[in-house]
Every structure is written in structure tokens, then in C-alpha cells.
Amino acid sequence: MKIYPTYALFVVVMACFIVSCKHADTDSDTTASLSENQYATGFQINHEEDDVLLTVKNPWQNAENITYKYRLNRSGKGKNTIKIPVQRVACMSTTHVSFINQLGHADKIVALSGTNYIYDKNLRTRIDNQSVKELGFSENMNLETLIQLKPDVLFAYVISPAELQQLQQLEAFGIPVIIVGEYLEQHPLGKMEWIRFFSYFFDETEKGDTFADEIIESYLKLEEQSNSPENIPTVMLNTPWQGVWWTPGADSYMAQFIRDAGGQYLFPDIKGNESQAVDMESVYQRAKDVDIWLNPGSVNTREQVFNSDNRVKYFENFDSIRIYNNNRRIGDHSNDFFESGVVRPDLILNDLSRIFHSENPHPDSLTYYQLLQ
């Protein structure tokens, strides 16, 4: 099964790097209808009689005019078609797991990359008893295991087109590779809305649509309640890493959360959604205005934050900054913020709204965050 990128410069090069179901003929006279997403920008859904055509757009950073198309139907009939519902799937990301789990089909997962990073208790049990196999990552992926398991589809992601060469080897064994680009969505609701995309593979579109609509409604209600012109805290993100402070751009996922929860991001002038290195002097100068510090890394106390970089001691108002970390729900190597949090942005927004607009929210009122003391 094959799919070809439609970006002209890649046609020749990528003809050998086929990783999924071939672009089905979309120029036919078949009547088609388009399902519109509310926030997600990375995929499109077209209904064509008994078939569904899923289109993934620009699924890696800085991709332009690249699409992958997947044709699905219940009969499995038709050239380059995936039969639904799928019964056995493999995943290359814990975020893929969160969508499948929310749809009620985590039992269909037979392999994934990063089993150590799974938080969900039921899936952890299946991993521990070897019902779910480890795939490995990137160039170290265990293709032999994947081929032996022969899943109906592999949900994959790529950071650059160079990674497609690794995946193309699966084509000869009849394993369709579904490129997923949810990690590029800038809005939390856009990332969550990929549940609509996943729902088609499990023939659970009603469940997926209902869930997405409910989360959007809940999120927007919280956003409206959170925006108070009388109380707008200034919020800082992350912590120095090897002497460099990497901070997300103003169009990033976390910056959007801060705005929607009624906060002011410390670096609104950093354009784009990618993280950028900020010199420590700039951080010092602005830190005097910080009210809340979020996501300071793998630390559990204020003392650990203070000791994480000897220059933190130069923050004049360190003692008055409230520090919250997104590690309230963690396992040995896992963090549920990055798992179930993908499909429950409303719960993350609720946490941030309570943190921003109450001096000391009760710990049990928070899902993913906790105050560092």
C-alpha cells in the first residue's frame, strides 16, 4: 500500500520512500462531502459514498504543500484501501495511545515505541505481561518485531522526511503506515481534535465527534470564565538546560494555554511556535515581573529548582514566585500530562485557571499540576 507526497520537489526522491496507502483517485465524479474541523489544521476528512478519504497535511516541521491520503471503508474492497474497523495497531507515540484509549480501543494496541513512558494502568499491565511489545525509536525501531506482529496499521510520526526511508521497508510486508502530525498543532483544541481522525480507523466516528464537541464546549466555557482584566499574572515557562533557557514561541501550545487561562506570557515577542534559546540576562531582566513559574522540569521542590542552575539565585523575587510543575500524575518514567492531557486540554486549562486566579488552590482541585514547596 502506498501514498505519495504531492510536493513537487519530492516526487522523484520520495517515490522510493513510500510509507502508506497510495493516493486514491480523487478526480472521479463520485459525490463527496467534507467534514470541517473546528481547530485542527493538520488533517481533512472527505466522505465519498461508502469510503472515507483522510488527508494529512504537512506532517513535519517546515513541510510545505505535502499531503498523505488514506482511503478507508468497511468492506476493504478497492485499490489501496484500509478495511475498518482495524483490529491490531502499533503506535510510535504515547499521544497516539491517548486518542485510541479515549475511544475505548487500547486493547487493539499490540506494539508501541516507548513502553516505559506509558502511564495508563491498564496498558501498563498489558506491557508488563508482554501483550504489548516495544518497538524502539527512529532508526533503532525493531522492524522485525513489527513485521511479525503484522498490525493492520502503524500510526507514525516523523520529524523530518529523512525518517521516511526507515518506514518504507514496511510496505513490502503489507503494513500501512499512517503519518500523524498532531504534535504540530498550535492550539490545544487542535491537538485534541485529532481524535476525529483516529475515530475513523476504529469505526467510532460518533463517539469521537461527541467527545471532541464536549471538550471544545468545556474548554471555551473555562476560557471565558478565566479571562479577567483585573487579574492577569505574568507566567514563565521551563528552566535552564545545560546553561541555555529554551522557551516556547508566543504561538506555541503552552503559550496558548497561558492566554486562554487569563495569564500573560513572559515572552510574547518570541514569534512562532518553536522553542528558542533565550540568554540568561534577558530572563533575569524580565523575571522581576513573574508571578507564576510553570513546568520547571524534573524537579519536585523549590530547593531543587533553586539548585538546578546557580544563576537562578539572581532572580530578585524568587521567594515570591509561585512554582507549579505538571508532574502530579507520574509513573516511574511516565507523565500523564503528555498522555491523557492531550485529549483533556479542558482539565489542563482548569488547572491553570485555578493556579492563575486563586492564591492557593486546593491540591485536589488540580489534575496535572502541583505546587512546589
KEDOBA-89141 format. One record per atom (N, C-alpha, C): residue in one letter; x, y, z. Coordinates in steps of 0.001 Angstrom, whole numbers, plus 500000, padded with zeros to 6 digits. Example, Ala and Ser with C-alpha at 12.3 -4.5 7.8 and 13.67 -1.06 7.14 Angstrom:
! residues 2
A513190494310507800;A512300495500507800;A513200496700507800;S512850497750507080;S513670498940507140;S512900500030507870;
***
This chain:
! residues 373
M500840498809500000;M500000500000500000;M500870501234500000;K500420502270499295;K501310503396499101;K500571504707499200;I501331505719499579;I500862507084499441;I502020507938499018;Y501793508892498143;Y502867509711497631;Y502715511141498105;P503773511791498609;P503707513206498906;P503426513953497610;T502632515019497686;T502286515762496479;T503183516969496255;Y504129517141497099;Y505070518244496952;Y505986517944495764;A506006518830494782;A506656518539493506;A508118518162493644;L508859518846494493;L510289518584494586;L510579517220495179;F509569516615495830;F509804515339496478;F509358514151495625;V508706514415494510;V508093513330493760;V509095512250493405;V510232512639492824;V511210511650492390;V511886510997493584;V512326511840494522;V513053511313495670;V512181510378496500;M510938510807496756;M510100510069497668;M509386508898497016;A509534508743495707;A508910507592495058;A509425506297495664;C510628506332496198;C511211505146496839;C510894505089498326;F510353506185498849;F510102506243500284;F508600506210500556;I507949505198500048;I506512505100500167;I506197504466501503;V505332505118502285;V505111504604503619;V503653504374503948;S502773504476502982;S501393504308503375;S500535503971502190;C499228504229502300;C498309503825501255;C498313504830500131;K498414504343498913;K498557505204497744;K497397506171497639;H497706507390497214;H496700508413496981;H495615507820496092;A494414507708496657;A493316507193495855;A492883508236494852;D492219507810493825;D491785508710492764;D490738509660493305;T491073510945493385;T490136511927493911;T489553512793492815;D489821512461491571;D489297513254490473;D488085512604489829;S487513511583490476;S486360510905489920;S485129511761490080;D484001511294489525;D482757512036489602;D481973511689490854;T482566510879491729;T481880510450492943;T481519511651493812;T480293511676494281;T479862512754495150;T480620512662496474;A481191513770496909;A481977513775498137;A481499514880499053;S481645514662500354;S481319515694501331;S482500515865502268;L482709517078502686;L483856517419503525;L483400517667504950;S484066517011505922;S483818517290507340;S484804518344507806;E484299519435508341;E485151520546508750;E485599520387510197;N486898520594510437;N487407520652511801;N487187522056512355;Q487078522138513676;Q486930523449514298;Q488281524090514612;Y489277523273514982;Y490572523814515388;Y491758523126514717;A491675521861514463;A492800521123513875;A493045521577512437;T494301521767512098;T494677522213510753;T495437521151509974;G495815520051510623;G496721519094510007;G496074517945509269;F494743517864509272;F494092516788508538;F492741517238508010;Q492242516471507060;Q490958516759506427;Q490224515444506190;I488908515478506296;I488089514277506134;I487099514488504993;N487124513587504015;N486168513616502905;N485393512303502877;H484087512407502730;H483233511229502610;H482862511040501146;E483113509840500612;E482807509532499222;E482007508230499177;E480668508350499149;E479793507189499200;E480162506308500386;D480645505083500156;D480951504186501272;D482381504341501785;D483144505202501157;D484543505383501530;D484744506680502313;V485822506670503078;V486294507890503732;V487718508144503262;L487999509359502865;L489348509730502447;L489928510695503468;L490948510242504184;L491620511069505193;L492883511660504572;T493044512965504696;T494213513653504155;T495001514293505289;V496265513948505394;V497167514552506386;V498033515566505658;K498123516771506230;K498798517875505557;K500044518320506321;N501149518416505609;N502405518970506146;N502738518397507527;P503003517088507587;P503122516417508883;P504489516475509553;W505350517372509162;W506576517603509921;W506913519085509858;Q507774519523510758;Q508120520934510890;Q508661521481509577;N508125522626509171;N508549523351507963;N508190522635506664;A507364521604506721;A506875520976505495;A505944521941504769;E505985521924503458;E505128522790502658;E504526521998501510;N503211522114501352;N502493521509500231;N502709520004500128;I502768519330501278;I502921517886501319;I501654517276501906;T501083516295501229;T499892515621501749;T500050514116501642;Y499408513414502577;Y499288511961502533;Y497802511638502609;K497354510704501785;K495937510373501725;K495721508900502016;Y494653508609502778;Y494334507250503180;Y492854506989502923;R492565505928502159;R491174505570501866;R490760504417502776;L489599504583503442;L489094503606504391;L487675503203504004;N487341501925504195;N485943501508504127;N485758500204504890;R484501499833505107;R484207498653505923;R484413497355505173;S484352497386503862;S484476496156503079;S485924495785502791;G486792496769502805;G488183496534502435;G488363496395500939;K487283496594500192;K487358496474498748;K487828497779498133;G488517497655497035;G489022498846496363;G490531498897496454;K491104499488495458;K492556499570495386;K493116500418496511;N494132499881497186;N494846500623498236;N493895501133499315;T493061500252499813;T492056500619500813;T492349499918502136;I492137500630503237;I492279500056504572;I490899499649505065;K490765498395505475;K489494497913505991;K489322498338507441;I488140498876507746;I487829499308509112;I486628498514509634;P486542498332510949;P487481498833511958;P488760498000512017;V489866498657512291;V491122497931512443;V491084497149513753;Q491802496044513805;Q491781495152514970;Q493111495107515712;R494200495409515010;R495528495364515612;R496306496581515125;V496802497389516069;V497516498598515672;V498818498722516446;A499743499452515865;A501001499806516535;A501123501321516524;C501805501861517520;C501907503319517676;C503346503719517938;M503732504865517384;M505077505384517613;M505110506521518630;S503953506851519229;S503914507958520180;S502901507680521270;T503197508119522497;T502239507974523589;T500997508822523351;T501122509883522567;T499942510685522261;T498962509894521400;H499471509056520508;H498587508195519720;H497797507289520660;V498471506793521677;V497827505923522660;V496662506641523327;S496831507924523632;S495776508657524341;S494508508749523512;F494624508950522207;F493446509010521345;F492745507653521295;I493527506604521101;I492967505255520987;I492326504837522305;N492974505168523403;N492452504838524726;N491121505537524967;Q491040506802524607;Q489812507562524818;Q488660506986523997;L488968506419522845;L487941505797522009;L487541504413522514;G488263503919523523;G487932502631524116;G488549501442523418;H489660501658522702;H490254500568521930;H491736500362522230;A492151500662523453;A493551500433523821;A493908498951523744;D492901498069523833;D493160496633523737;D493595496214522334;K493436497121521355;K493855496816519981;K495345497117519764;I495973497764520730;I497387498122520585;I498247496893520867;V499081496515519901;V499939495339520064;V501418495701520177;A501753496935519831;A503156497363519924;A503210498875519938;L504232499414520594;L504412500865520586;L505849501230520927;S506200502434520564;S507525502974520893;S507458503642522259;G508373503285523133;G508432503932524446;G507463503355525452;T507448502026525587;T506551501407526564;T506826501891527983;N508067502263528286;N508395502758529632;N507700504065529960;Y507252504782528926;Y506683506109529128;Y505161506107529182;I504554504933529244;I503096504831529309;I502634504930530763;Y501638505792530987;Y501118505997532340;Y499876505151532622;D498997505014531639;D497719504324531830;D497927502953532465;K497222502700533567;K497458501479534360;K497076500212533601;N495952500240532869;N495544499048532136;N496547498699531045;L497026499707530354;L498004499453529305;L499336499031529903;R499668499581531062;R500905499175531733;R500868497679532072;T499702497211532498;T499559495782532812;T499811494937531573;R499272495354530440;R499468494600529198;R500934494661528750;I501593495789529009;I503022495901528683;I503834494958529570;D503504494953530860;D504256494134531808;D504110492644531528;N502946492229531008;N502785490803530708;N503109490470529255;Q503777491420528571;Q504284491204527219;Q503203491118526142;S501994491580526463;S500940491617525445;S501142492778524481;V501901493782524920;V502260494922524070;V503774494957523963;K504277494911522760;K505715494835522525;K506327496222522342;E507596496320522695;E508364497558522488;E508886497600521047;L508685498746520395;L509154498916519015;L510511499586518916;G510860500384519921;G512061501203519788;G511733502480519026;F512746503304518850;F512529504615518248;F513357504794516983;S512794505530516060;S513514506059514913;S514347504981514223;E515648505259514029;E516496504319513297;E516734503022514069;N516391503028515369;N516545501817516179;N515245501029516307;M514254501377515509;M512993500666515575;M513184499197515187;N512520498336515941;N512618496903515701;N511609496501514624;L512027496578513371;L511133496260512266;L510750494790512252;E511663493939512702;E511374492511512718;E510190492201513620;T510164492810514808;T509033492626515721;T507745493108515090;L507809494270514475;L506614494852513862;L506088493964512730;I506978493459511925;I506576492601510800;I505973491294511308;Q506529490749512373;Q505985489516512947;Q504583489734513526;L504369490895514146;L503065491202514735;L502026491522513674;K502483492057512545;K501641492400511403;K500363493142511819;P500510494340512343;P499321495128512681;P498591495589511421;D497329495933511583;D496555496448510454;D497079497798509999;V497563498607510944;V498187499892510621;V499247500214511662;L500197501032511271;L501153501637512202;L500909503131512194;F500562503695513346;F500439505142513484;F501830505691513784;A502324506537512890;A503704507003512988;A503757508527512949;Y504894509058513342;Y505160510484513149;Y506603510617512683;V506878511693511988;V508240511955511534;V508598513394511853;I509846513592512211;I510353514944512475;I510894515577511199;S511402514720510296;S511917515204509012;S511681514123507966;P511648514493506680;P511385513488505631;P512443512397505560;A513624512636506115;A514668511614506090;A514229510353506823;E513325510493507790;E512873509346508575;E511937508432507792;L511428508905506675;L510514508080505886;L511203506846505314;Q512499506942505079;Q513228505817504495;Q513151504589505393;Q513191504817506705;Q513093503706507654;Q511724503042507554;L510684503839507404;L509331503314507413;L508951502607506113;Q509575503002505021;Q509189502443503726;Q509449500934503649;Q510316500426504506;Q510611498992504484;Q509387498146504846;L508422498767505537;L507237498023505957;L506274497781504804;E506394498551503737;E505459498464502630;E505427497063502020;A506592496479501863;A506672495164501231;A505960494091502044;F505703494370503327;F505055493391504193;F503578493716504427;G503067494674503661;G501639494977503702;G501172495687504949;I502040496438505597;I501658497183506797;I501512498666506430;P500287499183506365;P500100500604506058;P500647501480507183;V501343502524506817;V501883503465507796;V501093504763507704;I500488505147508814;I499657506349508863;I500465507459509514;I500808508468508723;I501589509586509250;I500667510528510017;V500991510776511274;V500174511614512152;V500971512857512530;G500358514022512382;G501071515271512673;G500440516093513766;E499780515420514712;E499068516161515759;E500010517006516604;Y501274516605516714;Y502216517326517580;Y502526518730517063;L502169519005515814;L502428520323515227;L501296521315515480;E500174520837515969;E499046521746516214;E499415522750517305;Q499103524013517054;Q499468525072517989;Q498412525302519057;H497157524976518752;H496087525184519718;H495791523873520438;P495629523896521753;P495323522664522489;P494093521934521954;L493088522683521522;L491895522048520973;L492164521448519599;G493108522022518872;G493501521457517587;G494168520107517761;K495022520004518763;K495687518727519036;K494665517683519481;M493770518064520388;M492730517152520865;M491848516677519723;E491600517556518749;E490627517245517698;E491103516140516756;W492358515737516857;W492827514585516081;W492118513305516496;I491354513335517577;I490577512155517932;I489562511845516847;R489128512867516114;R488211512634514990;R488916511789513925;F490173512107513656;F490972511377512673;F491097509907513087;F491497509674514332;F491685508304514818;F490364507537514843;S489269508224515103;S487982507535515255;S487574506790513997;Y488005507258512822;Y487624506592511577;Y488260505214511453;F489451505042511964;F490116503745511863;F489429502685512708;F488756503121513786;F488076502184514677;F486562502183514459;D486118502887513417;D484696502990513092;D483909503505514294;E484472504531514938;E483881505121516141;E483688506624515957;T483200507015514781;T483142508450514487;T482145509188515373;E481028508551515692;E480054509210516562;E480651509467517936;K481347508469518469;K481996508623519776;K483070509712519723;G483869509700518647;G484930510694518518;G484401512095518379;D483372512278517565;D482798513606517357;D482133514127518626;T481397513251519298;T480723513663520542;T481736514091521592;F482786513296521744;F483826513635522717;F484476514971522370;A484891515144521122;A485562516379520714;A484666517589520941;D483398517479520577;D482474518600520753;D482301518953522224;E482234517939523076;E482082518190524518;E483311518861525101;I484494518425524686;I485727519026525203;I485858520472524730;I485521520729523486;I485570522102522968;I484632523000523758;E483422522527523999;E482457523317524775;E482966523584526183;S483506522557526834;S484034522705528188;S485208523683528218;Y486108523544527256;Y487300524402527192;Y486907525868527005;L486010526131526070;L485630527518525770;L484897528162526944;K484129527374527674;K483461527896528861;K484481528287529918;L485478527423530116;L486539527736531070;L487344528950530633;E487631529048529348;E488379530202528834;E487637531499529116;E486331531486528877;E485530532692529128;E485552533078530598;Q485478532086531470;Q485481532347532908;Q486844532800533419;S487901532451532693;S489267532683533180;S489810534058532843;N489241534710531864;N489811535971531403;N489224537139532167;S489994537602533147;S489597538727533994;S490621539841533852;P490203541031533396;P491163542128533229;P491756542620534540;E491123542239535672;E491634542688536968;E492771541818537488;N492916540628536945;N493919539708537482;N494594538976536333;I495729539511535871;I496458538905534758;I497891538621535221;P498152537437535736;P499501537118536224;P500480536944535062;T501740537282535310;T502804537056534336;T503409535677534585;V503551534899533500;V503888533486533640;V505157533163532857;M506061532437533507;M507311531991532901;M507273530476532736;L507941529974531695;L507947528545531398;L509367527964531408;N509426526680531779;N510633525869531631;N511752526286532584;T512934525763532347;T514077526007533219;T515358525880532395;P516463526413532837;P517697526301532041;P518097524838531824;W518626524558530639;W519136523226530327;W520535523370529754;Q521506522851530499;Q522911522944530105;Q523293524393529774;G522821525292530638;G523200526696530519;G522376527518529561;V521386526905528897;V520552527626527933;V519097527530528361;W518394528670528300;W516978528680528652;W516167528607527367;W515600527441527118;W514756527255525939;W513321527590526308;T512747528520525581;T511385528939525900;T510524528911524646;P509288528446524750;P508426528319523572;P508072529681522968;G507795529662521674;G507347530865520999;G505945531256521434;A505556532486521120;A504266533019521552;A503088532331520870;D503349531604519787;D502273530888519091;D502237529409519457;S502953529042520497;S503073527630520865;S501871527145521665;Y501835525845521802;Y500796525138522563;Y500674525675523993;M501787525765524717;M501730526221526107;M501424527707526214;A501940528520525294;A501624529949525317;A500129530167525106;Q499513529336524275;Q498069529420524059;Q497318529082525338;F497763528044526031;F497154527695527314;F497214528879528277;I498363529543528354;I498531530662529285;I497554531783528954;R497443532125527687;R496499533174527277;R495064532778527608;D494712531541527278;D493329531118527479;D492967531013528953;A493963530800529814;A493713530744531256;A493752532124531900;G493976533160531099;G493961534516531615;G495287535014532124;G496386534457531609;G497715534896532018;G498424535668530916;Q499546536271531283;Q500402536992530339;Q501720536231530224;Y502023535762529026;Y503263535011528800;Y504454535959528881;L505533535504529519;L506693536358529754;L507390536775528461;F507283535947527413;F507975536252526161;F507000536326524979;P506094537286524980;P505129537397523875;P505777537844522568;D507007538324522663;D507691538831521466;D508481537745520729;I508525536515521263;I509180535422520556;I508169534824519578;K508365535077518313;K507395534690517310;K507480533196516991;G506380532666516467;G506343531280516036;G505971530332517162;N506016529039516864;N505641528033517860;N506802527179518332;E507976527350517748;E509136526572518156;E509825527215519360;S510463526388520173;S511222526898521308;S512514527543520825;Q512882528623521481;Q514096529337521116;Q514974529534522350;A516262529584522106;A517213529826523200;A517193531299523568;V517004531568524844;V516980532939525358;V518159533112526298;D518912534182526136;D520070534384527004;D519604534677528425;M520385534240529385;M520007534326530783;M519779535760531232;E520538536694530669;E520379538095531061;E518968538584530747;S518439538177529597;S517076538578529238;S516064537997530211;V516320536752530626;V515416536118531588;V515476536851532920;Y516699537181533389;Y516837537908534660;Y516061539216534635;Q516216539951533552;Q515587541260533456;Q514068541175533531;R513537540138532927;R512082540020532903;R511528539284534115;A512359538481534767;A511880537639535859;A511336538444537031;K511740539703537133;K511258540528538248;K509749540746538179;D509175540512536996;D507733540695536828;D506956539392536919;V507647538279537131;V506995536972537094;V506204536709538375;D504983536237538191;D504139535830539316;D504127534314539466;I504136533614538322;I503990532158538332;I505010531542537388;W505614530459537832;W506599529729537033;W506050528329536815;L505913527921535549;L505342526628535205;L506376525712534549;N506192524421534754;N506937523367534041;N508454523512534166;P508980523550535404;P510429523717535580;P511240522430535444;G510688521422534783;G511466520209534533;G511258519133535580;S512214518231535674;S512093517058536548;S512526517391537970;V511787518290538591;V512062518700539970;V510774518601540774;N510926518452542088;N509750518281542951;N509690519288544091;T510737520090544265;T510755521073545343;T511339522400544842;R511057523466545581;R511624524773545248;R513152524741545357;E513639523991546342;E515082523898546520;E515748523286545285;Q515105522268544707;Q515653521644543509;Q515645522618542332;V514625523457542260;V514595524486541216;V515741525467541437;F515907525894542670;F516951526870543015;F518335526309542677;N518504524995542886;N519814524378542666;N520014523883541232;S518969523980540413;S519061523460539047;S520050524243538197;D520246525512538522;D521211526363537817;D521631527450538789;N522933527611539002;N523384528534540047;N523008529978539761;R522563530261538541;R522177531641538218;R520749531967538636;V519972530941538993;V518601531189539446;V518605532046540707;K519673531957541482;K519738532734542728;K519720534238542473;Y519974534648541222;Y519965536063540894;Y518558536593540629;F517553535721540627;F516176536181540499;F515806536902541801;E515650538203541709;E515422539008542908;E514158538605543655;N513139538179542912;N511860537867543553;N511583536376543605;F512636535558543634;F512450534109543610;F511503533645544707;D511615534190545892;D510810533744547033;D509326534024546846;S508989535000546027;S507579535362545853;S506936534685544636;I507742534052543805;I507198533381542615;I506568532054543034;R505343531834542606;R504704530540542851;R505098529591541717;I505628528436542083;I506140527487541087;I505255526248541075;Y504721525938539895;Y503887524758539717;Y504486523872538626;N504516522579538902;N505040521642537912;N503920520712537443;N504024520270536196;N502986519413535610;N503308517932535840;N503650517594537071;N504068516225537383;N503274515623538539;R502002515992538644;R501170515430539711;R500808513981539436;R500737513608538145;R500373512238537769;R501546511634536988;I502433510969537700;I503612510392537056;I503800508949537499;G504497508178536651;G504922506834536997;G506429506804537089;D507014505645536972;D508468505532537064;D509166506355535982;H508624506316534776;H509206507086533676;H508148507874532909;S506911507823533356;S505802508388532588;S505233509636533246;N504550510429532437;N503883511629532920;N502563511755532162;D501462511678532890;D500143511652532251;D499773512986531620;F500473514054531968;F500248515343531310;F500436515199529805;F501438514400529406;F501747514215527991;F500976513059527370;E500161512385528175;E499367511261527664;E497899511676527644;S497194511516528747;S495772511866528730;S495548513364528577;G496556514162528956;G496423515611528812;G496206516060527384;V496646515252526425;V496464515598525014;V494986515623524644;V494208514692525213;V492787514648524890;V491930515369525930;R492543515858527005;R491793516601528022;R492404517983528262;P492504518792527212;P493026520153527405;P492150520980528336;D490873520610528452;D489999521341529370;D490445521155530815;L490957519970531154;L491447519747532518;L492745520516532775;I493598520595531754;I494817521400531893;I494447522863532063;L493504523343531255;L493076524738531366;L492454525013532726;N491691524066533244;N491109524217534574;N492204524357535628;D493247523520535532;D494382523634536455;D494982525035536405;L495287525494535194;L495967526778535045;L495079527928535495;S493803527850535211;S492888528903535645;S492850528996537164;R492808527854537831;R492803527861539301;R494126528392539845;I495228528005539205;I496541528473539649;I496672529979539454;F496200530497538327;F496359531910537994;F495463532804538835;H494275532311539194;H493266533198539756;H492874532888541190;S493605532006541836;S493416531815543269;S494791531681543903;E494945532233545066;E496262532317545698;E496815530939546049;N495935530057546482;N496404528740546918;N495330527689546647;P495174527267545382;P494135526275545070;P494375524958545795;H493297524327546226;H493431523057546936;H494083522041545999;P495048521267546494;P495735520278545640;P494779519342544917;D493700518948545589;D492764518001544982;D491912518634543888;S491986519958543750;S491247520622542674;S492044520629541372;L493291520159541423;L494169520142540257;L494360518704539765;T494450518553538460;T494604517228537861;T496054516910537536;Y496732517826536853;Y498078517549536344;Y499176518361537052;Y498810519439537729;Y499805520338538328;Y499836520213539840;Q501012520534540412;Q501147520622541855;Q502106521746542205;L501844522359543349;L502684523441543862;L503978522872544414;L505100523468544026;L506378523064544579;L506656523863545847;Q507047523161546896;Q507265523825548194;Q508675523559548695;
***
